[in-house]
Amino acid sequence: MTTPGHSHKPLVGVSQCLLGDPVRYDGGHKYDHWVNRVLGKYFKYVPVCPEMAIGLGVPRKPIHLLASDATTRVRGVEDPGLDVTDALALAAERTLQDSPQLSGFIFMQNSPSCGVYTVKRFSKTGVLLDRAGRGEFARRLIDQQPQLPVAEAQELAEASARASFIARVRAYQQEQFGV
Ligand code: SF4
């Protein structure tokens, strides 16, 4: 697959920890080879760490998906009184407003903010209920822009998934922005 000239590279949002930036709750990162060394040739990245964007800072106390009755909220692991669900949803809306030219988004898996599939959900007492959750930032972003091509970084380790994602992003860019 040919790499495009810089000016035509689609803008793609990315969970910032995947780029190697130390924005995780413990000051670490999740540098991803495929995102950086391979897909980085095709896309111009717009890095976003929603937990930093809502002012949680580094280091920060971990958060997780807490499910009760019909609702799932993003709450502090140690302090369930901390509820950042609405703030994360707002961060997603702001991301789309600030970057209207996005043609795709690559999310970090297993995160209560960024995970798209199979994010763990816990009960009030800390028992693992299921892996049917979606991070709140990802959820709102996808709800707002359902046609936007999205992927979790882990699936892009496969060549066929990368090729398909690049094709979807290019098609979206062409369709939405005519470039
Ligand atoms: S998974 Fe999302 S919220 Fe967590 S550190 Fe990475 S970019 Fe930030």
Backbone and ligand atoms as CSV (ligand in chain L), in Angstrom:
chain,resi,resn,atom,element,x,y,z
A,1,MET,N,N,0.845,-1.202,0.000
A,1,MET,CA,C,0.000,0.000,0.000
A,1,MET,C,C,0.878,1.249,0.000
A,2,THR,N,N,0.573,2.186,-0.891
A,2,THR,CA,C,1.419,3.383,-0.992
A,2,THR,C,C,1.108,4.365,0.141
A,3,THR,N,N,2.145,5.087,0.584
A,3,THR,CA,C,1.920,6.106,1.609
A,3,THR,C,C,1.644,7.433,0.922
A,4,PRO,N,N,0.676,8.192,1.438
A,4,PRO,CA,C,0.301,9.435,0.783
A,4,PRO,C,C,1.263,10.565,1.132
A,5,GLY,N,N,1.190,11.635,0.360
A,5,GLY,CA,C,1.953,12.827,0.679
A,5,GLY,C,C,1.442,13.424,1.974
A,6,HIS,N,N,2.292,14.168,2.664
A,6,HIS,CA,C,1.964,14.680,3.994
A,6,HIS,C,C,0.645,15.452,4.014
A,7,SER,N,N,0.418,16.271,2.979
A,7,SER,CA,C,-0.742,17.160,3.005
A,7,SER,C,C,-2.060,16.391,2.910
A,8,HIS,N,N,-2.011,15.154,2.380
A,8,HIS,CA,C,-3.247,14.398,2.241
A,8,HIS,C,C,-3.419,13.345,3.327
A,9,LYS,N,N,-2.485,13.326,4.279
A,9,LYS,CA,C,-2.637,12.316,5.328
A,9,LYS,C,C,-3.907,12.586,6.129
A,10,PRO,N,N,-4.738,11.582,6.308
A,10,PRO,CA,C,-5.937,11.799,7.118
A,10,PRO,C,C,-5.577,12.103,8.570
A,11,LEU,N,N,-6.379,12.973,9.202
A,11,LEU,CA,C,-6.215,13.233,10.635
A,11,LEU,C,C,-6.923,12.114,11.399
A,12,VAL,N,N,-6.186,11.474,12.286
A,12,VAL,CA,C,-6.741,10.363,13.058
A,12,VAL,C,C,-6.464,10.610,14.547
A,13,GLY,N,N,-7.522,10.574,15.340
A,13,GLY,CA,C,-7.349,10.709,16.785
A,13,GLY,C,C,-6.710,9.448,17.350
A,14,VAL,N,N,-5.953,9.610,18.431
A,14,VAL,CA,C,-5.303,8.444,19.032
A,14,VAL,C,C,-5.218,8.637,20.549
A,15,SER,N,N,-5.486,7.565,21.282
A,15,SER,CA,C,-5.267,7.610,22.728
A,15,SER,C,C,-3.788,7.894,22.968
A,16,GLN,N,N,-3.541,8.966,23.684
A,16,GLN,CA,C,-2.187,9.530,23.727
A,16,GLN,C,C,-1.137,8.585,24.316
A,17,CYS,N,N,-1.528,7.716,25.230
A,17,CYS,CA,C,-0.549,6.807,25.836
A,17,CYS,C,C,0.052,5.871,24.792
A,18,LEU,N,N,-0.666,5.637,23.684
A,18,LEU,CA,C,-0.168,4.746,22.626
A,18,LEU,C,C,1.031,5.342,21.896
A,19,LEU,N,N,1.180,6.659,21.988
A,19,LEU,CA,C,2.307,7.312,21.320
A,19,LEU,C,C,3.569,7.295,22.195
A,20,GLY,N,N,3.440,6.783,23.404
A,20,GLY,CA,C,4.595,6.732,24.301
A,20,GLY,C,C,4.639,7.889,25.282
A,21,ASP,N,N,3.608,8.712,25.301
A,21,ASP,CA,C,3.570,9.818,26.263
A,21,ASP,C,C,3.178,9.289,27.646
A,22,PRO,N,N,3.835,9.773,28.686
A,22,PRO,CA,C,3.611,9.218,30.037
A,22,PRO,C,C,2.356,9.793,30.691
A,23,VAL,N,N,1.198,9.451,30.158
A,23,VAL,CA,C,-0.051,10.038,30.643
A,23,VAL,C,C,-0.937,9.047,31.405
A,24,ARG,N,N,-0.449,7.817,31.590
A,24,ARG,CA,C,-1.280,6.854,32.321
A,24,ARG,C,C,-1.333,7.231,33.809
A,25,TYR,N,N,-2.290,6.640,34.511
A,25,TYR,CA,C,-2.500,7.017,35.922
A,25,TYR,C,C,-1.228,6.839,36.767
A,26,ASP,N,N,-0.389,5.866,36.385
A,26,ASP,CA,C,0.822,5.593,37.164
A,26,ASP,C,C,2.064,6.247,36.553
A,27,GLY,N,N,1.867,7.131,35.599
A,27,GLY,CA,C,3.007,7.813,34.977
A,27,GLY,C,C,3.629,7.017,33.841
A,28,GLY,N,N,3.043,5.870,33.525
A,28,GLY,CA,C,3.569,5.050,32.429
A,28,GLY,C,C,2.913,5.393,31.103
A,29,HIS,N,N,3.242,4.603,30.079
A,29,HIS,CA,C,2.634,4.796,28.763
A,29,HIS,C,C,2.362,3.424,28.152
A,30,LYS,N,N,1.821,3.392,26.968
A,30,LYS,CA,C,1.508,2.139,26.280
A,30,LYS,C,C,1.984,2.242,24.838
A,31,TYR,N,N,3.236,2.633,24.663
A,31,TYR,CA,C,3.794,2.798,23.312
A,31,TYR,C,C,3.440,1.579,22.462
A,32,ASP,N,N,2.941,1.844,21.270
A,32,ASP,CA,C,2.526,0.751,20.392
A,32,ASP,C,C,3.304,0.832,19.079
A,33,HIS,N,N,3.997,-0.237,18.786
A,33,HIS,CA,C,4.854,-0.292,17.597
A,33,HIS,C,C,4.074,-0.024,16.317
A,34,TRP,N,N,2.932,-0.702,16.154
A,34,TRP,CA,C,2.193,-0.611,14.889
A,34,TRP,C,C,1.603,0.774,14.699
A,35,VAL,N,N,1.097,1.325,15.789
A,35,VAL,CA,C,0.507,2.672,15.712
A,35,VAL,C,C,1.579,3.692,15.324
A,36,ASN,N,N,2.756,3.558,15.918
A,36,ASN,CA,C,3.785,4.574,15.706
A,36,ASN,C,C,4.588,4.348,14.431
A,37,ARG,N,N,5.109,3.141,14.266
A,37,ARG,CA,C,6.082,2.909,13.193
A,37,ARG,C,C,5.448,2.561,11.857
A,38,VAL,N,N,4.249,2.069,11.869
A,38,VAL,CA,C,3.630,1.649,10.607
A,38,VAL,C,C,2.474,2.588,10.236
A,39,LEU,N,N,1.454,2.649,11.096
A,39,LEU,CA,C,0.287,3.476,10.752
A,39,LEU,C,C,0.626,4.965,10.771
A,40,GLY,N,N,1.636,5.320,11.528
A,40,GLY,CA,C,2.074,6.718,11.579
A,40,GLY,C,C,2.527,7.251,10.217
A,41,LYS,N,N,2.855,6.331,9.282
A,41,LYS,CA,C,3.251,6.768,7.932
A,41,LYS,C,C,2.037,7.194,7.106
A,42,TYR,N,N,0.872,6.705,7.498
A,42,TYR,CA,C,-0.344,6.967,6.722
A,42,TYR,C,C,-1.204,8.087,7.296
A,43,PHE,N,N,-1.064,8.296,8.627
A,43,PHE,CA,C,-1.972,9.223,9.306
A,43,PHE,C,C,-1.204,10.365,9.973
A,44,LYS,N,N,-1.915,11.480,10.140
A,44,LYS,CA,C,-1.411,12.545,11.009
A,44,LYS,C,C,-2.231,12.448,12.297
A,45,TYR,N,N,-1.543,12.224,13.404
A,45,TYR,CA,C,-2.261,11.935,14.645
A,45,TYR,C,C,-2.678,13.192,15.408
A,46,VAL,N,N,-3.855,13.066,16.010
A,46,VAL,CA,C,-4.331,14.063,16.978
A,46,VAL,C,C,-4.383,13.332,18.326
A,47,PRO,N,N,-3.366,13.521,19.170
A,47,PRO,CA,C,-3.332,12.776,20.430
A,47,PRO,C,C,-4.308,13.341,21.462
A,48,VAL,N,N,-5.012,12.441,22.135
A,48,VAL,CA,C,-5.940,12.856,23.188
A,48,VAL,C,C,-5.824,11.876,24.351
A,49,CYS,N,N,-5.610,12.413,25.557
A,49,CYS,CA,C,-5.778,11.598,26.758
A,49,CYS,C,C,-6.968,12.192,27.503
A,50,PRO,N,N,-8.120,11.538,27.429
A,50,PRO,CA,C,-9.306,12.127,28.054
A,50,PRO,C,C,-9.174,12.322,29.555
A,51,GLU,N,N,-8.441,11.422,30.231
A,51,GLU,CA,C,-8.321,11.575,31.687
A,51,GLU,C,C,-7.469,12.791,32.035
A,52,MET,N,N,-6.476,13.073,31.218
A,52,MET,CA,C,-5.704,14.309,31.404
A,52,MET,C,C,-6.571,15.509,31.034
A,53,ALA,N,N,-7.344,15.358,29.978
A,53,ALA,CA,C,-8.166,16.475,29.493
A,53,ALA,C,C,-9.192,16.925,30.535
A,54,ILE,N,N,-9.625,16.005,31.383
A,54,ILE,CA,C,-10.606,16.405,32.409
A,54,ILE,C,C,-9.911,16.791,33.714
A,55,GLY,N,N,-8.585,16.904,33.660
A,55,GLY,CA,C,-7.851,17.470,34.787
A,55,GLY,C,C,-7.449,16.494,35.873
A,56,LEU,N,N,-7.420,15.189,35.543
A,56,LEU,CA,C,-7.061,14.233,36.602
A,56,LEU,C,C,-5.563,14.225,36.917
A,57,GLY,N,N,-4.728,14.586,35.960
A,57,GLY,CA,C,-3.285,14.702,36.248
A,57,GLY,C,C,-2.578,13.369,36.376
A,58,VAL,N,N,-1.244,13.448,36.512
A,58,VAL,CA,C,-0.396,12.254,36.668
A,58,VAL,C,C,0.540,12.485,37.870
A,59,PRO,N,N,0.662,11.558,38.808
A,59,PRO,CA,C,-0.123,10.322,38.899
A,59,PRO,C,C,-1.539,10.634,39.383
A,60,ARG,N,N,-2.439,9.681,39.161
A,60,ARG,CA,C,-3.819,9.843,39.625
A,60,ARG,C,C,-4.311,8.499,40.141
A,61,LYS,N,N,-5.338,8.569,40.958
A,61,LYS,CA,C,-5.944,7.337,41.473
A,61,LYS,C,C,-6.691,6.654,40.321
A,62,PRO,N,N,-6.592,5.323,40.218
A,62,PRO,CA,C,-7.255,4.625,39.109
A,62,PRO,C,C,-8.786,4.714,39.178
A,63,ILE,N,N,-9.394,4.620,38.006
A,63,ILE,CA,C,-10.856,4.611,37.893
A,63,ILE,C,C,-11.267,3.312,37.185
A,64,HIS,N,N,-12.515,2.947,37.317
A,64,HIS,CA,C,-13.006,1.761,36.602
A,64,HIS,C,C,-14.498,1.882,36.328
A,65,LEU,N,N,-15.027,0.940,35.544
A,65,LEU,CA,C,-16.454,0.944,35.233
A,65,LEU,C,C,-17.197,0.233,36.358
A,66,LEU,N,N,-18.130,0.959,36.952
A,66,LEU,CA,C,-18.916,0.398,38.029
A,66,LEU,C,C,-20.363,0.248,37.556
A,67,ALA,N,N,-20.841,-0.984,37.537
A,67,ALA,CA,C,-22.173,-1.244,37.009
A,67,ALA,C,C,-23.143,-1.503,38.150
A,68,SER,N,N,-24.273,-0.804,38.105
A,68,SER,CA,C,-25.334,-1.111,39.075
A,68,SER,C,C,-26.669,-0.880,38.386
A,69,ASP,N,N,-27.596,-1.777,38.612
A,69,ASP,CA,C,-28.891,-1.756,37.924
A,69,ASP,C,C,-28.660,-1.641,36.412
A,70,ALA,N,N,-29.293,-0.614,35.800
A,70,ALA,CA,C,-29.159,-0.520,34.341
A,70,ALA,C,C,-28.049,0.443,33.925
A,71,THR,N,N,-27.333,1.011,34.877
A,71,THR,CA,C,-26.361,2.053,34.514
A,71,THR,C,C,-24.922,1.619,34.761
A,72,THR,N,N,-24.043,2.180,33.973
A,72,THR,CA,C,-22.612,1.986,34.184
A,72,THR,C,C,-21.993,3.362,34.331
A,73,ARG,N,N,-21.238,3.556,35.402
A,73,ARG,CA,C,-20.583,4.838,35.640
A,73,ARG,C,C,-19.077,4.611,35.750
A,74,VAL,N,N,-18.326,5.672,35.506
A,74,VAL,CA,C,-16.873,5.589,35.679
A,74,VAL,C,C,-16.541,6.229,37.018
A,75,ARG,N,N,-16.082,5.396,37.931
A,75,ARG,CA,C,-15.848,5.881,39.298
A,75,ARG,C,C,-14.461,5.489,39.791
A,76,GLY,N,N,-14.038,6.177,40.849
A,76,GLY,CA,C,-12.751,5.871,41.460
A,76,GLY,C,C,-12.755,4.465,42.031
A,77,VAL,N,N,-11.633,3.760,41.879
A,77,VAL,CA,C,-11.530,2.402,42.432
A,77,VAL,C,C,-11.528,2.480,43.959
A,78,GLU,N,N,-10.720,3.408,44.492
A,78,GLU,CA,C,-10.647,3.533,45.948
A,78,GLU,C,C,-11.731,4.452,46.489
A,79,ASP,N,N,-12.146,5.409,45.661
A,79,ASP,CA,C,-13.142,6.386,46.100
A,79,ASP,C,C,-14.334,6.380,45.135
A,80,PRO,N,N,-15.312,5.504,45.373
A,80,PRO,CA,C,-16.460,5.408,44.462
A,80,PRO,C,C,-17.280,6.705,44.418
A,81,GLY,N,N,-17.013,7.627,45.353
A,81,GLY,CA,C,-17.691,8.924,45.326
A,81,GLY,C,C,-17.211,9.773,44.153
A,82,LEU,N,N,-16.040,9.455,43.629
A,82,LEU,CA,C,-15.519,10.175,42.456
A,82,LEU,C,C,-16.198,9.605,41.219
A,83,ASP,N,N,-16.943,10.445,40.509
A,83,ASP,CA,C,-17.674,10.011,39.317
A,83,ASP,C,C,-17.289,10.932,38.153
A,84,VAL,N,N,-16.548,10.398,37.192
A,84,VAL,CA,C,-16.058,11.225,36.079
A,84,VAL,C,C,-16.769,10.881,34.763
A,85,THR,N,N,-17.887,10.184,34.860
A,85,THR,CA,C,-18.612,9.764,33.650
A,85,THR,C,C,-18.961,10.951,32.752
A,86,ASP,N,N,-19.621,11.936,33.343
A,86,ASP,CA,C,-20.098,13.064,32.531
A,86,ASP,C,C,-18.932,13.881,31.985
A,87,ALA,N,N,-17.882,14.020,32.785
A,87,ALA,CA,C,-16.714,14.783,32.336
A,87,ALA,C,C,-16.056,14.102,31.135
A,88,LEU,N,N,-15.982,12.776,31.160
A,88,LEU,CA,C,-15.379,12.040,30.037
A,88,LEU,C,C,-16.250,12.146,28.786
A,89,ALA,N,N,-17.555,12.116,28.973
A,89,ALA,CA,C,-18.471,12.253,27.832
A,89,ALA,C,C,-18.297,13.638,27.201
A,90,LEU,N,N,-18.166,14.636,28.055
A,90,LEU,CA,C,-17.973,16.001,27.575
A,90,LEU,C,C,-16.642,16.147,26.834
A,91,ALA,N,N,-15.620,15.458,27.341
A,91,ALA,CA,C,-14.299,15.499,26.689
A,91,ALA,C,C,-14.389,14.930,25.274
A,92,ALA,N,N,-15.235,13.926,25.086
A,92,ALA,CA,C,-15.414,13.346,23.743
A,92,ALA,C,C,-16.073,14.365,22.824
A,93,GLU,N,N,-17.093,15.035,23.330
A,93,GLU,CA,C,-17.781,16.040,22.505
A,93,GLU,C,C,-16.828,17.167,22.135
A,94,ARG,N,N,-16.009,17.580,23.104
A,94,ARG,CA,C,-15.054,18.664,22.846
A,94,ARG,C,C,-14.008,18.237,21.816
A,95,THR,N,N,-13.583,16.999,21.877
A,95,THR,CA,C,-12.599,16.492,20.909
A,95,THR,C,C,-13.151,16.592,19.489
A,96,LEU,N,N,-14.408,16.200,19.330
A,96,LEU,CA,C,-15.018,16.259,17.992
A,96,LEU,C,C,-15.213,17.700,17.533
A,97,GLN,N,N,-15.533,18.581,18.481
A,97,GLN,CA,C,-15.686,19.998,18.119
A,97,GLN,C,C,-14.340,20.613,17.748
A,98,ASP,N,N,-13.298,20.272,18.523
A,98,ASP,CA,C,-11.979,20.865,18.284
A,98,ASP,C,C,-11.319,20.309,17.023
A,99,SER,N,N,-11.662,19.086,16.651
A,99,SER,CA,C,-11.037,18.444,15.485
A,99,SER,C,C,-12.102,17.919,14.529
A,100,PRO,N,N,-12.809,18.813,13.861
A,100,PRO,CA,C,-13.899,18.367,12.989
A,100,PRO,C,C,-13.414,17.589,11.770
A,101,GLN,N,N,-12.107,17.628,11.502
A,101,GLN,CA,C,-11.583,16.939,10.319
A,101,GLN,C,C,-11.120,15.506,10.607
A,102,LEU,N,N,-11.424,14.983,11.778
A,102,LEU,CA,C,-10.983,13.610,12.078
A,102,LEU,C,C,-11.602,12.626,11.094
A,103,SER,N,N,-10.751,11.682,10.619
A,103,SER,CA,C,-11.249,10.633,9.721
A,103,SER,C,C,-11.159,9.257,10.359
A,104,GLY,N,N,-10.787,9.201,11.642
A,104,GLY,CA,C,-10.713,7.925,12.331
A,104,GLY,C,C,-10.229,8.128,13.750
A,105,PHE,N,N,-10.278,7.036,14.531
A,105,PHE,CA,C,-9.769,7.119,15.904
A,105,PHE,C,C,-9.215,5.759,16.307
A,106,ILE,N,N,-8.013,5.766,16.899
A,106,ILE,CA,C,-7.413,4.537,17.429
A,106,ILE,C,C,-7.427,4.637,18.955
A,107,PHE,N,N,-8.109,3.693,19.583
A,107,PHE,CA,C,-8.285,3.730,21.033
A,107,PHE,C,C,-7.408,2.687,21.734
A,108,MET,N,N,-7.043,3.035,22.962
A,108,MET,CA,C,-6.347,2.075,23.826
A,108,MET,C,C,-7.371,1.108,24.422
A,109,GLN,N,N,-7.097,-0.182,24.289
A,109,GLN,CA,C,-8.022,-1.200,24.780
A,109,GLN,C,C,-8.030,-1.277,26.313
A,110,ASN,N,N,-9.064,-1.883,26.845
A,110,ASN,CA,C,-9.192,-2.215,28.281
A,110,ASN,C,C,-9.231,-1.022,29.218
A,111,SER,N,N,-9.486,0.154,28.698
A,111,SER,CA,C,-9.491,1.347,29.556
A,111,SER,C,C,-10.928,1.792,29.846
A,112,PRO,N,N,-11.222,2.200,31.083
A,112,PRO,CA,C,-12.578,2.668,31.402
A,112,PRO,C,C,-12.912,3.984,30.707
A,113,SER,N,N,-11.907,4.623,30.111
A,113,SER,CA,C,-12.143,5.839,29.330
A,113,SER,C,C,-12.102,5.549,27.835
A,114,CYS,N,N,-11.058,4.829,27.391
A,114,CYS,CA,C,-10.789,4.686,25.953
A,114,CYS,C,C,-11.167,3.334,25.344
A,115,GLY,N,N,-11.350,2.304,26.144
A,115,GLY,CA,C,-11.608,0.970,25.580
A,115,GLY,C,C,-12.918,0.923,24.799
A,116,VAL,N,N,-12.914,0.215,23.667
A,116,VAL,CA,C,-14.121,0.148,22.824
A,116,VAL,C,C,-14.884,-1.155,23.093
A,117,TYR,N,N,-14.139,-2.242,23.251
A,117,TYR,CA,C,-14.784,-3.552,23.440
A,117,TYR,C,C,-14.279,-4.188,24.739
A,118,THR,N,N,-15.088,-5.037,25.293
A,118,THR,CA,C,-14.698,-5.936,26.399
A,118,THR,C,C,-13.985,-5.247,27.566
A,119,VAL,N,N,-14.456,-4.063,27.938
A,119,VAL,CA,C,-13.870,-3.410,29.124
A,119,VAL,C,C,-14.539,-3.992,30.374
A,120,LYS,N,N,-13.720,-4.272,31.387
A,120,LYS,CA,C,-14.238,-4.903,32.609
A,120,LYS,C,C,-15.203,-3.983,33.350
A,121,ARG,N,N,-16.290,-4.593,33.845
A,121,ARG,CA,C,-17.236,-3.852,34.685
A,121,ARG,C,C,-17.295,-4.534,36.055
A,122,PHE,N,N,-17.285,-3.694,37.086
A,122,PHE,CA,C,-17.246,-4.196,38.450
A,122,PHE,C,C,-18.529,-3.839,39.205
A,123,SER,N,N,-18.772,-4.604,40.261
A,123,SER,CA,C,-19.892,-4.288,41.154
A,123,SER,C,C,-19.404,-3.304,42.209
A,124,LYS,N,N,-20.353,-2.789,42.999
A,124,LYS,CA,C,-20.031,-1.853,44.079
A,124,LYS,C,C,-19.011,-2.436,45.055
A,125,THR,N,N,-19.039,-3.742,45.207
A,125,THR,CA,C,-18.126,-4.374,46.155
A,125,THR,C,C,-16.806,-4.790,45.500
A,126,GLY,N,N,-16.638,-4.396,44.233
A,126,GLY,CA,C,-15.357,-4.661,43.575
A,126,GLY,C,C,-15.270,-6.006,42.883
A,127,VAL,N,N,-16.400,-6.701,42.786
A,127,VAL,CA,C,-16.402,-8.010,42.112
A,127,VAL,C,C,-16.503,-7.782,40.595
A,128,LEU,N,N,-15.706,-8.535,39.841
A,128,LEU,CA,C,-15.775,-8.444,38.370
A,128,LEU,C,C,-17.096,-9.041,37.894
A,129,LEU,N,N,-17.915,-8.198,37.217
A,129,LEU,CA,C,-19.236,-8.665,36.758
A,129,LEU,C,C,-19.161,-9.274,35.366
A,130,ASP,N,N,-18.510,-8.534,34.439
A,130,ASP,CA,C,-18.414,-9.014,33.067
A,130,ASP,C,C,-17.350,-8.198,32.321
A,131,ARG,N,N,-17.203,-8.492,31.051
A,131,ARG,CA,C,-16.286,-7.724,30.193
A,131,ARG,C,C,-17.094,-7.143,29.044
A,132,ALA,N,N,-18.223,-6.581,29.376
A,132,ALA,CA,C,-19.148,-6.087,28.352
A,132,ALA,C,C,-19.180,-4.562,28.306
A,133,GLY,N,N,-18.204,-3.915,28.953
A,133,GLY,CA,C,-18.238,-2.457,29.042
A,133,GLY,C,C,-17.531,-1.758,27.894
A,134,ARG,N,N,-17.777,-0.455,27.813
A,134,ARG,CA,C,-17.092,0.403,26.843
A,134,ARG,C,C,-16.654,1.646,27.605
A,135,GLY,N,N,-15.432,2.096,27.377
A,135,GLY,CA,C,-14.949,3.304,28.045
A,135,GLY,C,C,-15.854,4.489,27.709
A,136,GLU,N,N,-16.038,5.381,28.672
A,136,GLU,CA,C,-17.040,6.436,28.487
A,136,GLU,C,C,-16.648,7.451,27.410
A,137,PHE,N,N,-15.379,7.771,27.309
A,137,PHE,CA,C,-14.927,8.697,26.263
A,137,PHE,C,C,-15.186,8.073,24.888
A,138,ALA,N,N,-14.797,6.806,24.738
A,138,ALA,CA,C,-15.009,6.099,23.462
A,138,ALA,C,C,-16.492,5.985,23.165
A,139,ARG,N,N,-17.272,5.660,24.192
A,139,ARG,CA,C,-18.711,5.464,23.994
A,139,ARG,C,C,-19.359,6.734,23.433
A,140,ARG,N,N,-19.079,7.862,24.071
A,140,ARG,CA,C,-19.722,9.095,23.627
A,140,ARG,C,C,-19.237,9.498,22.240
A,141,LEU,N,N,-17.936,9.340,21.996
A,141,LEU,CA,C,-17.386,9.724,20.693
A,141,LEU,C,C,-18.028,8.896,19.566
A,142,ILE,N,N,-18.162,7.600,19.813
A,142,ILE,CA,C,-18.751,6.716,18.794
A,142,ILE,C,C,-20.246,7.012,18.628
A,143,ASP,N,N,-20.930,7.283,19.745
A,143,ASP,CA,C,-22.356,7.628,19.664
A,143,ASP,C,C,-22.574,8.901,18.848
A,144,GLN,N,N,-21.663,9.848,19.040
A,144,GLN,CA,C,-21.810,11.134,18.348
A,144,GLN,C,C,-21.470,11.031,16.868
A,145,GLN,N,N,-20.521,10.149,16.555
A,145,GLN,CA,C,-20.043,10.046,15.166
A,145,GLN,C,C,-20.010,8.568,14.752
A,146,PRO,N,N,-21.167,7.942,14.613
A,146,PRO,CA,C,-21.196,6.481,14.413
A,146,PRO,C,C,-20.523,5.992,13.137
A,147,GLN,N,N,-20.376,6.876,12.139
A,147,GLN,CA,C,-19.732,6.443,10.886
A,147,GLN,C,C,-18.207,6.515,10.950
A,148,LEU,N,N,-17.669,7.201,11.954
A,148,LEU,CA,C,-16.210,7.383,12.030
A,148,LEU,C,C,-15.523,6.021,12.200
A,149,PRO,N,N,-14.526,5.702,11.338
A,149,PRO,CA,C,-13.815,4.431,11.514
A,149,PRO,C,C,-13.035,4.427,12.833
A,150,VAL,N,N,-13.226,3.398,13.625
A,150,VAL,CA,C,-12.501,3.286,14.894
A,150,VAL,C,C,-11.892,1.896,15.017
A,151,ALA,N,N,-10.838,1.816,15.832
A,151,ALA,CA,C,-10.208,0.525,16.103
A,151,ALA,C,C,-9.534,0.608,17.461
A,152,GLU,N,N,-9.358,-0.546,18.082
A,152,GLU,CA,C,-8.497,-0.613,19.256
A,152,GLU,C,C,-7.091,-0.946,18.772
A,153,ALA,N,N,-6.092,-0.423,19.463
A,153,ALA,CA,C,-4.713,-0.628,19.025
A,153,ALA,C,C,-4.378,-2.108,18.902
A,154,GLN,N,N,-4.883,-2.919,19.832
A,154,GLN,CA,C,-4.468,-4.332,19.842
A,154,GLN,C,C,-4.897,-5.068,18.566
A,155,GLU,N,N,-6.024,-4.671,17.976
A,155,GLU,CA,C,-6.463,-5.378,16.768
A,155,GLU,C,C,-5.593,-5.014,15.566
A,156,LEU,N,N,-4.925,-3.852,15.647
A,156,LEU,CA,C,-4.128,-3.378,14.520
A,156,LEU,C,C,-2.744,-4.037,14.460
A,157,ALA,N,N,-2.487,-4.974,15.354
A,157,ALA,CA,C,-1.248,-5.754,15.276
A,157,ALA,C,C,-1.330,-6.743,14.108
A,158,GLU,N,N,-2.527,-6.955,13.595
A,158,GLU,CA,C,-2.732,-7.877,12.464
A,158,GLU,C,C,-2.707,-7.119,11.148
A,159,ALA,N,N,-1.944,-7.608,10.190
A,159,ALA,CA,C,-1.772,-6.899,8.916
A,159,ALA,C,C,-3.104,-6.654,8.203
A,160,SER,N,N,-3.982,-7.659,8.226
A,160,SER,CA,C,-5.252,-7.489,7.496
A,160,SER,C,C,-6.121,-6.429,8.168
A,161,ALA,N,N,-6.079,-6.354,9.496
A,161,ALA,CA,C,-6.866,-5.341,10.214
A,161,ALA,C,C,-6.300,-3.945,9.946
A,162,ARG,N,N,-4.983,-3.845,9.844
A,162,ARG,CA,C,-4.368,-2.531,9.535
A,162,ARG,C,C,-4.784,-2.075,8.140
A,163,ALA,N,N,-4.684,-2.993,7.170
A,163,ALA,CA,C,-5.036,-2.636,5.788
A,163,ALA,C,C,-6.500,-2.203,5.711
A,164,SER,N,N,-7.356,-2.922,6.413
A,164,SER,CA,C,-8.779,-2.593,6.391
A,164,SER,C,C,-9.025,-1.240,7.061
A,165,PHE,N,N,-8.343,-0.967,8.167
A,165,PHE,CA,C,-8.541,0.314,8.859
A,165,PHE,C,C,-8.064,1.475,7.985
A,166,ILE,N,N,-6.904,1.325,7.361
A,166,ILE,CA,C,-6.384,2.386,6.476
A,166,ILE,C,C,-7.387,2.654,5.344
A,167,ALA,N,N,-7.924,1.589,4.778
A,167,ALA,CA,C,-8.886,1.742,3.674
A,167,ALA,C,C,-10.150,2.452,4.151
A,168,ARG,N,N,-10.636,2.081,5.344
A,168,ARG,CA,C,-11.851,2.712,5.875
A,168,ARG,C,C,-11.622,4.191,6.153
A,169,VAL,N,N,-10.457,4.501,6.709
A,169,VAL,CA,C,-10.142,5.906,7.024
A,169,VAL,C,C,-10.053,6.724,5.736
A,170,ARG,N,N,-9.386,6.176,4.732
A,170,ARG,CA,C,-9.249,6.908,3.460
A,170,ARG,C,C,-10.604,7.119,2.797
A,171,ALA,N,N,-11.433,6.093,2.845
A,171,ALA,CA,C,-12.763,6.207,2.238
A,171,ALA,C,C,-13.580,7.272,2.961
A,172,TYR,N,N,-13.470,7.290,4.282
A,172,TYR,CA,C,-14.210,8.281,5.083
A,172,TYR,C,C,-13.719,9.686,4.755
A,173,GLN,N,N,-12.391,9.840,4.668
A,173,GLN,CA,C,-11.804,11.148,4.349
A,173,GLN,C,C,-12.300,11.635,2.983
A,174,GLN,N,N,-12.294,10.729,2.033
A,174,GLN,CA,C,-12.731,11.075,0.678
A,174,GLN,C,C,-14.216,11.477,0.675
A,175,GLU,N,N,-14.999,10.694,1.367
A,175,GLU,CA,C,-16.439,10.924,1.377
A,175,GLU,C,C,-16.820,12.216,2.110
A,176,GLN,N,N,-16.163,12.445,3.247
A,176,GLN,CA,C,-16.540,13.594,4.086
A,176,GLN,C,C,-15.883,14.894,3.646
A,177,PHE,N,N,-14.621,14.785,3.218
A,177,PHE,CA,C,-13.838,16.005,2.999
A,177,PHE,C,C,-13.361,16.145,1.554
A,178,GLY,N,N,-13.603,15.116,0.743
A,178,GLY,CA,C,-13.273,15.198,-0.671
A,178,GLY,C,C,-11.793,15.270,-0.986
A,179,VAL,N,N,-10.944,14.734,-0.077
A,179,VAL,CA,C,-9.485,14.710,-0.354
A,179,VAL,C,C,-8.929,13.299,-0.230
L,1,SF4,S1,S,-6.077,4.813,27.922
L,1,SF4,FE1,FE,-6.933,6.820,27.419
L,1,SF4,S2,S,-7.290,7.793,29.398
L,1,SF4,FE2,FE,-5.909,6.069,29.771
L,1,SF4,S3,S,-3.853,6.965,29.657
L,1,SF4,FE3,FE,-4.358,6.202,27.619
L,1,SF4,S4,S,-5.180,7.985,26.571
L,1,SF4,FE4,FE,-5.258,8.448,28.752
